[in-house]
Amino acid sequence: MTETPTKPGGQPPAAISDFGIDTTSRSTREAIGDYFGRLRGGELGALPALLGLLVLVLVFTGLSDTFLSLNNIANLFAQGAGQTIIAMGIVPVLLLGEIDLSAGTASGLAASVMALHFTQDGNLLGNFGSTVFYGFIVGSIVAAALCVWMRVWIGAVLALVVPVFLLAGFPANPWIEIVLAICVGVVIGALTGTIVAKIGIPSFVVTLALFIGWYGLLLQLVGEGGTISIRQSDVLYQVANGNLSILAGWIMFALAAGGYAAVVLTRHFGRLRRGLVAQPTTIVVVKAGAVLVLGAVATYLLNTNRSPNPNLTTIAGVPYVVPIVLVLLVAGTFVLDRTRYGRHIYAVGGNKEAARRAGIKVDKIRMSVFVICSAVAAIGGIVYSSKVGAVDGNSGGGNTLLFAVGAAVIGGTSLFGGRGRLRDAVIGGLVLATVQNGLGLLGFQAATVNIITCLVLLVAAAVDALSRKRAAVAR
């Protein structure tokens, strides 16, 4: 049992008791009992998605000899990375009880600007035409002004990058193109967020209209039936098709898993020293140890040669998409869980009027989440375009957005706002990628994949609604 520091008389330190801080300690058994109590009360979190993922893995492993092959597992990560990243951007929007139906086509539009900048060697005026070119510049300046008005400072800076890059005509450079695509996403998000937050049009209506609008602009840039290849750029193509070196993979493991363990253990023992309530040490150590073991096993396996013809070629290393997703996950989780801004997002999502009365700038929060959503969606568009090696008129369209929203919901993020974590999008993305990959290996066509994905999403939405009802009754 984890003990709370006390004074010689058996009382908590004065600094703790004076402020009324909860210093109740729990044994490991009591903590586990509390967890199951929360489950019975409807607080399921990502557990249904994790159980579903386990069932899918077992089923596809039994039906396909190649499902658990190292080459297929690495390919599964790359296949699902684009929609998973878009889903991660949608989570903050869902936490407010809003929706962004334009995230998919926004990702395609950002990717098309990236691809055109590469193929046209920075001369976008000739390809865009003067109307679209100067429209982009004016729209970017307006978006920057709106961000300044709403005090979303980083959004203002990134929005101004777009006209600078367009007017400067920098020659093709993959890093410039990646930054440009993300900044185009920021511009889109600023315009979307302002309409929703300030004009007051429901986000469903606004983003549905913009879904159509961005799709039309994408067709204008790419052309009906057109395709823009990015295979000639080694950097852009390798984003979703390349792998880290063996050494870099182990360094990533040390930074990610080792850093997680160090942070968790340091925070835990720090709380114990200050006499604050903390989880039992046994549980914390088991969690940290599990992450280290699983991370080490995954890194070792991915660093193994997984080529179908190992005598002819070598394919080894952690796919680049893994550290990309991890960086977004760590940064986003820190912002949502450890910053005032993140707490404000949950507060607005839980009760908008109460948050307003508490002094939170609700309109700023509402606008900013759309900026985040579109910027992250642009990253997802980059990854997806890299995987297929091109951008076309359907990039970001079709089922891209539906699968992204589905990934967030399947992972445990509530459609009603106020509840969810960024990791939910990653778990849900893995579920959908597993369904698509497994059914593809078994030879099923798109029709069957869509029907089964529909059923998975309906089950996830039903679990969310029922768990909320159960939680309301438990209170």
C-alpha positions as CSV (number, residue, x, y, z in Angstrom):
1,M,0.0,0.0,0.0
2,T,1.3,3.5,-1.0
3,E,1.5,5.6,2.1
4,T,1.1,9.3,2.3
5,P,3.8,11.3,4.2
6,T,2.7,12.4,7.6
7,K,3.9,14.4,10.6
8,P,5.0,12.5,13.7
9,G,1.5,12.8,15.2
10,G,0.0,10.9,12.3
11,Q,-1.4,13.9,10.5
12,P,-0.6,15.1,7.0
13,P,1.9,18.0,6.7
14,A,0.3,21.4,7.5
15,A,0.9,22.6,3.9
16,I,-1.3,19.9,2.7
17,S,-4.0,19.9,5.3
18,D,-4.3,23.7,5.2
19,F,-5.3,23.6,1.5
20,G,-7.6,20.6,1.9
21,I,-5.7,18.5,-0.7
22,D,-6.9,14.9,-1.0
23,T,-4.2,12.7,0.4
24,T,-6.2,9.5,0.4
25,S,-3.9,6.6,-0.6
26,R,-5.1,3.3,-2.1
27,S,-3.7,-0.1,-2.4
28,T,-3.3,-1.9,-5.7
29,R,-6.3,-4.0,-5.0
30,E,-8.4,-0.9,-4.2
31,A,-7.2,0.9,-7.4
32,I,-8.1,-2.1,-9.5
33,G,-11.5,-2.3,-7.8
34,D,-12.1,1.5,-8.5
35,Y,-11.2,0.9,-12.2
36,F,-13.8,-1.9,-12.5
37,G,-16.3,0.3,-10.7
38,R,-15.8,3.1,-13.3
39,L,-16.3,0.5,-16.0
40,R,-19.6,-0.5,-14.4
41,G,-20.5,3.2,-14.2
42,G,-20.2,3.7,-17.9
43,E,-16.6,5.1,-18.1
44,L,-15.4,2.7,-20.7
45,G,-12.7,4.8,-22.4
46,A,-10.8,3.0,-25.1
47,L,-11.4,-0.5,-23.6
48,P,-14.1,-1.5,-26.2
49,A,-11.8,-0.5,-29.1
50,L,-8.8,-2.3,-27.6
51,L,-10.9,-5.5,-27.1
52,G,-12.3,-5.1,-30.7
53,L,-8.7,-4.7,-32.0
54,L,-7.6,-7.9,-30.2
55,V,-10.6,-9.9,-31.6
56,L,-9.9,-8.6,-35.2
57,V,-6.2,-9.5,-34.9
58,L,-7.1,-13.0,-33.7
59,V,-9.7,-13.5,-36.5
60,F,-7.5,-12.3,-39.3
61,T,-4.5,-14.3,-38.0
62,G,-6.6,-17.4,-38.1
63,L,-7.9,-16.7,-41.6
64,S,-4.7,-15.4,-43.3
65,D,-1.2,-16.8,-43.2
66,T,0.3,-13.4,-44.1
67,F,-1.6,-11.1,-41.8
68,L,0.9,-11.2,-38.9
69,S,3.9,-11.2,-41.2
70,L,6.4,-8.4,-40.5
71,N,6.0,-6.9,-44.0
72,N,2.2,-6.7,-43.7
73,I,2.3,-5.2,-40.2
74,A,4.7,-2.4,-41.4
75,N,2.4,-1.9,-44.4
76,L,-0.6,-1.7,-42.2
77,F,0.9,1.2,-40.2
78,A,1.6,3.1,-43.5
79,Q,-1.8,2.3,-44.9
80,G,-3.7,3.7,-41.9
81,A,-1.4,6.6,-41.0
82,G,-3.1,9.2,-43.2
83,Q,-6.6,8.7,-41.9
84,T,-5.3,8.2,-38.3
85,I,-3.5,11.6,-38.4
86,I,-6.7,13.3,-39.8
87,A,-8.6,11.7,-37.0
88,M,-6.2,13.1,-34.4
89,G,-6.9,16.5,-35.7
90,I,-10.6,16.0,-35.5
91,V,-10.5,14.9,-31.8
92,P,-10.3,18.5,-30.4
93,V,-13.2,19.5,-32.6
94,L,-15.3,16.6,-31.3
95,L,-14.3,17.4,-27.7
96,L,-16.3,20.7,-28.2
97,G,-19.3,18.7,-29.5
98,E,-18.6,20.1,-33.0
99,I,-17.8,18.4,-36.3
100,D,-15.5,19.2,-39.2
101,L,-16.8,17.5,-42.4
102,S,-14.3,19.5,-44.5
103,A,-11.2,18.0,-43.0
104,G,-10.8,15.4,-45.7
105,T,-11.0,17.7,-48.7
106,A,-9.0,20.3,-46.8
107,S,-6.2,17.7,-46.5
108,G,-6.4,17.0,-50.3
109,L,-6.3,20.7,-51.1
110,A,-3.2,21.3,-49.0
111,A,-1.6,18.2,-50.5
112,S,-2.4,19.5,-54.0
113,V,-0.7,22.9,-53.3
114,M,2.4,20.9,-52.0
115,A,2.5,18.7,-55.2
116,L,2.0,21.7,-57.6
117,H,4.8,23.7,-55.9
118,F,7.1,20.7,-56.4
119,T,6.2,20.0,-60.0
120,Q,6.1,23.6,-61.1
121,D,9.4,24.5,-59.3
122,G,7.7,27.1,-57.2
123,N,5.9,28.9,-60.0
124,L,2.3,28.5,-58.8
125,L,1.0,31.6,-60.6
126,G,1.3,29.9,-64.0
127,N,-0.6,26.8,-62.8
128,F,-3.2,28.4,-60.5
129,G,-4.1,31.2,-62.9
130,S,-4.2,34.8,-61.6
131,T,-7.7,34.6,-60.0
132,V,-6.9,31.5,-57.9
133,F,-3.4,32.6,-57.1
134,Y,-4.3,36.1,-55.8
135,G,-7.4,34.6,-54.2
136,F,-5.1,32.3,-52.1
137,I,-3.0,35.4,-51.1
138,V,-6.0,37.5,-50.1
139,G,-7.6,34.5,-48.3
140,S,-4.4,33.9,-46.4
141,I,-4.1,37.5,-45.3
142,V,-7.7,37.6,-44.2
143,A,-7.1,34.4,-42.2
144,A,-4.1,35.9,-40.6
145,A,-6.1,39.0,-39.7
146,L,-8.9,36.8,-38.2
147,C,-6.3,34.9,-36.1
148,V,-5.0,38.3,-34.8
149,W,-8.5,39.4,-34.0
150,M,-9.2,36.1,-32.1
151,R,-5.7,36.2,-30.5
152,V,-4.7,32.9,-32.1
153,W,-1.1,34.2,-32.6
154,I,0.6,31.1,-33.9
155,G,-2.2,30.7,-36.5
156,A,-1.6,34.3,-37.6
157,V,2.1,33.7,-38.1
158,L,1.6,30.4,-40.1
159,A,-1.2,31.9,-42.2
160,L,1.2,34.7,-43.4
161,V,3.7,32.1,-44.5
162,V,1.4,31.2,-47.4
163,P,1.5,34.6,-49.2
164,V,5.2,34.9,-48.5
165,F,5.9,31.6,-50.2
166,L,3.6,32.2,-53.1
167,L,5.0,35.6,-53.9
168,A,8.6,34.7,-53.3
169,G,8.5,31.9,-55.8
170,F,11.0,29.7,-53.9
171,P,12.2,26.8,-56.1
172,A,11.1,23.3,-55.4
173,N,12.2,22.0,-52.0
174,P,10.4,19.2,-50.2
175,W,10.6,20.9,-46.8
176,I,9.2,24.2,-48.2
177,E,6.4,22.2,-49.7
178,I,5.6,20.4,-46.5
179,V,5.5,23.7,-44.5
180,L,3.4,25.3,-47.2
181,A,0.9,22.5,-47.1
182,I,0.5,22.8,-43.3
183,C,0.1,26.5,-43.5
184,V,-2.6,26.2,-46.1
185,G,-4.3,23.9,-43.6
186,V,-4.0,26.7,-41.0
187,V,-5.6,29.2,-43.4
188,I,-8.5,26.8,-44.1
189,G,-9.0,26.2,-40.3
190,A,-9.0,29.9,-39.5
191,L,-11.7,30.7,-42.1
192,T,-13.8,27.7,-40.9
193,G,-13.4,28.4,-37.2
194,T,-14.3,32.1,-37.6
195,I,-17.6,31.3,-39.4
196,V,-18.5,28.8,-36.8
197,A,-17.5,30.8,-33.7
198,K,-18.4,34.3,-34.7
199,I,-21.2,34.1,-37.2
200,G,-22.8,31.2,-35.3
201,I,-23.6,28.9,-38.2
202,P,-23.7,25.3,-37.0
203,S,-20.4,23.5,-37.7
204,F,-22.2,20.7,-39.6
205,V,-23.6,23.1,-42.1
206,V,-20.4,25.2,-42.5
207,T,-18.1,22.3,-42.9
208,L,-20.5,20.5,-45.3
209,A,-20.5,23.5,-47.5
210,L,-16.7,23.9,-47.3
211,F,-16.3,20.2,-48.0
212,I,-17.9,20.8,-51.4
213,G,-16.1,24.1,-51.9
214,W,-12.6,22.7,-51.2
215,Y,-13.4,19.7,-53.4
216,G,-14.2,22.1,-56.2
217,L,-11.0,24.1,-55.7
218,L,-9.0,20.8,-55.6
219,L,-10.5,19.9,-59.0
220,Q,-9.6,23.3,-60.3
221,L,-6.0,22.8,-59.3
222,V,-5.6,19.2,-60.3
223,G,-8.0,19.1,-63.2
224,E,-10.8,16.7,-64.0
225,G,-9.2,13.2,-63.9
226,G,-5.8,14.8,-63.4
227,T,-3.0,13.4,-61.3
228,I,0.1,15.1,-59.9
229,S,3.0,12.6,-59.2
230,I,5.4,13.3,-56.3
231,R,7.4,10.1,-56.8
232,Q,10.3,12.2,-58.2
233,S,10.8,13.8,-54.8
234,D,12.7,11.3,-52.7
235,V,11.7,13.1,-49.5
236,L,8.0,13.5,-50.2
237,Y,7.7,9.9,-51.4
238,Q,9.6,8.4,-48.5
239,V,7.4,10.1,-45.9
240,A,5.0,7.1,-46.0
241,N,7.2,4.6,-47.8
242,G,10.6,4.9,-46.2
243,N,12.0,3.5,-42.9
244,L,14.4,4.7,-40.2
245,S,17.8,3.2,-40.0
246,I,18.3,0.4,-37.5
247,L,20.2,2.8,-35.2
248,A,17.6,5.5,-35.6
249,G,14.9,3.0,-34.7
250,W,16.5,2.2,-31.4
251,I,17.2,5.8,-30.7
252,M,13.5,6.5,-31.2
253,F,12.6,3.7,-28.9
254,A,14.9,5.1,-26.2
255,L,13.4,8.6,-26.5
256,A,9.8,7.5,-26.8
257,A,9.5,4.5,-24.4
258,G,12.3,5.5,-22.1
259,G,11.1,9.1,-22.0
260,Y,7.6,7.9,-21.2
261,A,8.8,5.7,-18.4
262,A,11.0,8.4,-17.0
263,V,8.3,11.1,-17.0
264,V,5.7,8.8,-15.5
265,L,7.9,7.5,-12.7
266,T,9.3,11.0,-11.9
267,R,5.9,12.5,-11.7
268,H,4.6,9.6,-9.6
269,F,7.4,9.7,-7.0
270,G,7.2,13.5,-7.0
271,R,3.5,13.4,-6.0
272,L,4.4,10.9,-3.3
273,R,7.1,13.2,-1.9
274,R,4.6,16.1,-1.8
275,G,2.0,14.0,-0.1
276,L,-0.5,14.2,-3.0
277,V,-2.8,11.3,-3.9
278,A,-1.2,9.0,-6.5
279,Q,-1.8,5.6,-8.1
280,P,-0.2,2.6,-6.3
281,T,3.5,2.4,-7.2
282,T,3.0,-1.2,-8.4
283,I,0.5,-0.2,-11.1
284,V,2.7,2.7,-12.3
285,V,5.8,0.5,-12.5
286,V,3.8,-2.2,-14.4
287,K,2.5,0.4,-16.9
288,A,6.0,1.8,-17.5
289,G,7.5,-1.7,-17.8
290,A,4.8,-2.8,-20.3
291,V,5.5,0.2,-22.5
292,L,9.3,-0.5,-22.4
293,V,8.8,-4.2,-23.2
294,L,6.3,-3.7,-26.0
295,G,8.3,-0.9,-27.5
296,A,11.5,-3.0,-27.5
297,V,9.8,-6.0,-29.0
298,A,8.1,-3.9,-31.7
299,T,11.4,-2.1,-32.6
300,Y,13.3,-5.3,-32.7
301,L,10.8,-6.9,-35.1
302,L,10.5,-3.9,-37.4
303,N,14.3,-3.7,-37.5
304,T,14.3,-7.3,-38.8
305,N,14.6,-7.8,-42.6
306,R,11.0,-8.2,-43.7
307,S,11.6,-8.4,-47.5
308,P,9.5,-11.1,-49.3
309,N,12.8,-12.0,-51.0
310,P,15.4,-11.6,-48.2
311,N,18.2,-13.0,-50.4
312,L,17.7,-10.3,-53.0
313,T,16.6,-7.2,-51.1
314,T,16.6,-5.8,-47.6
315,I,13.6,-4.0,-46.1
316,A,14.2,-3.2,-42.5
317,G,13.6,-0.4,-40.0
318,V,10.7,1.4,-38.3
319,P,8.5,3.1,-40.9
320,Y,8.7,6.9,-40.9
321,V,5.0,7.2,-40.2
322,V,5.5,5.7,-36.7
323,P,7.6,8.6,-35.3
324,I,5.4,11.1,-37.1
325,V,2.3,9.7,-35.4
326,L,4.2,9.4,-32.1
327,V,5.3,13.1,-32.2
328,L,1.8,14.3,-32.9
329,L,0.4,12.0,-30.2
330,V,2.9,13.1,-27.5
331,A,2.6,16.8,-28.4
332,G,-1.2,16.8,-28.6
333,T,-1.6,14.8,-25.4
334,F,0.6,17.2,-23.6
335,V,-1.4,20.1,-24.8
336,L,-4.8,18.6,-23.9
337,D,-3.7,17.1,-20.6
338,R,-1.1,19.4,-19.2
339,T,-1.8,23.0,-20.4
340,R,-4.4,25.6,-19.5
341,Y,-5.5,25.6,-23.2
342,G,-6.3,21.9,-23.1
343,R,-8.3,22.2,-19.9
344,H,-10.3,25.0,-21.5
345,I,-11.1,22.7,-24.4
346,Y,-12.6,20.1,-22.1
347,A,-14.4,22.8,-20.1
348,V,-16.0,24.3,-23.2
349,G,-16.9,20.8,-24.4
350,G,-18.4,19.9,-21.1
351,N,-20.5,23.0,-20.6
352,K,-20.1,26.0,-22.9
353,E,-22.1,28.5,-20.8
354,A,-20.4,27.5,-17.5
355,A,-17.0,27.9,-19.2
356,R,-18.0,31.4,-20.5
357,R,-19.0,32.4,-17.0
358,A,-15.7,31.1,-15.7
359,G,-13.9,33.6,-17.9
360,I,-12.8,31.3,-20.7
361,K,-12.8,32.9,-24.1
362,V,-15.2,30.4,-25.7
363,D,-15.1,31.8,-29.2
364,K,-11.3,31.7,-29.3
365,I,-11.3,28.1,-28.2
366,R,-13.9,27.2,-30.8
367,M,-12.0,28.9,-33.6
368,S,-8.6,27.5,-32.5
369,V,-9.7,23.8,-32.6
370,F,-10.6,24.2,-36.3
371,V,-7.2,25.7,-37.0
372,I,-5.6,22.7,-35.3
373,C,-7.9,20.3,-37.1
374,S,-7.2,21.6,-40.6
375,A,-3.4,21.9,-39.9
376,V,-3.2,18.3,-38.7
377,A,-5.4,17.2,-41.6
378,A,-2.9,18.8,-44.0
379,I,-0.2,16.6,-42.4
380,G,-2.5,13.6,-42.9
381,G,-2.9,14.7,-46.5
382,I,0.9,14.8,-47.0
383,V,1.2,11.2,-45.6
384,Y,-1.7,9.8,-47.6
385,S,-0.4,11.4,-50.8
386,S,3.1,10.1,-50.1
387,K,1.8,6.6,-49.7
388,V,0.1,6.5,-53.1
389,G,2.8,8.7,-54.7
390,A,0.5,11.2,-56.2
391,V,-2.3,13.7,-55.6
392,D,-5.5,13.5,-57.7
393,G,-9.0,15.0,-57.8
394,N,-10.2,12.5,-55.2
395,S,-7.5,13.1,-52.6
396,G,-9.1,13.6,-49.3
397,G,-12.5,12.8,-50.7
398,G,-14.6,9.6,-50.7
399,N,-14.4,7.8,-47.4
400,T,-11.3,9.6,-46.1
401,L,-13.2,12.0,-43.8
402,L,-15.8,9.4,-42.8
403,F,-13.1,6.9,-41.8
404,A,-11.2,9.6,-39.9
405,V,-14.3,10.6,-37.8
406,G,-15.0,6.9,-37.4
407,A,-11.5,6.3,-36.1
408,A,-11.9,8.9,-33.4
409,V,-15.3,7.7,-32.3
410,I,-14.4,4.0,-32.4
411,G,-11.4,4.8,-30.2
412,G,-13.6,6.2,-27.5
413,T,-14.0,10.0,-28.3
414,S,-17.6,11.0,-27.6
415,L,-19.7,12.7,-30.3
416,F,-21.4,14.6,-27.6
417,G,-18.3,16.5,-26.5
418,G,-16.3,16.8,-23.3
419,R,-14.9,13.3,-23.4
420,G,-12.0,11.8,-25.3
421,R,-8.3,11.5,-25.7
422,L,-5.9,11.9,-28.6
423,R,-4.9,8.3,-28.3
424,D,-8.5,7.3,-29.1
425,A,-7.9,8.4,-32.7
426,V,-4.7,6.2,-32.9
427,I,-6.5,3.2,-31.4
428,G,-9.5,3.7,-33.7
429,G,-7.3,4.2,-36.7
430,L,-5.6,0.9,-35.9
431,V,-9.0,-0.8,-35.8
432,L,-10.1,0.6,-39.2
433,A,-6.7,-0.1,-40.8
434,T,-6.9,-3.7,-39.5
435,V,-10.3,-4.2,-40.9
436,Q,-9.3,-2.8,-44.3
437,N,-6.0,-4.6,-44.4
438,G,-7.3,-8.0,-43.2
439,L,-10.3,-8.0,-45.5
440,G,-8.0,-7.0,-48.4
441,L,-5.8,-10.0,-47.7
442,L,-8.8,-12.2,-47.7
443,G,-9.8,-10.9,-51.2
444,F,-12.9,-9.0,-50.2
445,Q,-13.9,-6.0,-52.4
446,A,-14.6,-2.4,-51.3
447,A,-18.3,-3.1,-50.8
448,T,-17.7,-5.6,-48.1
449,V,-15.1,-3.5,-46.4
450,N,-17.5,-0.5,-46.3
451,I,-20.3,-2.6,-44.9
452,I,-18.2,-4.1,-42.1
453,T,-16.7,-0.7,-41.3
454,C,-20.2,0.6,-41.0
455,L,-21.1,-2.0,-38.5
456,V,-18.0,-1.3,-36.5
457,L,-18.8,2.4,-36.4
458,L,-22.4,1.7,-35.4
459,V,-21.3,-0.5,-32.5
460,A,-18.9,2.2,-31.4
461,A,-21.5,4.9,-31.5
462,A,-24.0,2.7,-29.6
463,V,-21.4,1.9,-26.9
464,D,-20.8,5.7,-26.5
465,A,-24.5,6.5,-26.2
466,L,-25.2,3.6,-23.8
467,S,-22.1,4.3,-21.6
468,R,-23.3,8.0,-21.3
469,K,-26.7,6.8,-20.2
470,R,-25.2,4.4,-17.7
471,A,-22.9,7.1,-16.4
472,A,-25.9,9.5,-15.9
473,V,-27.8,6.9,-14.0
474,A,-24.7,6.1,-11.8
475,R,-24.5,9.8,-10.8
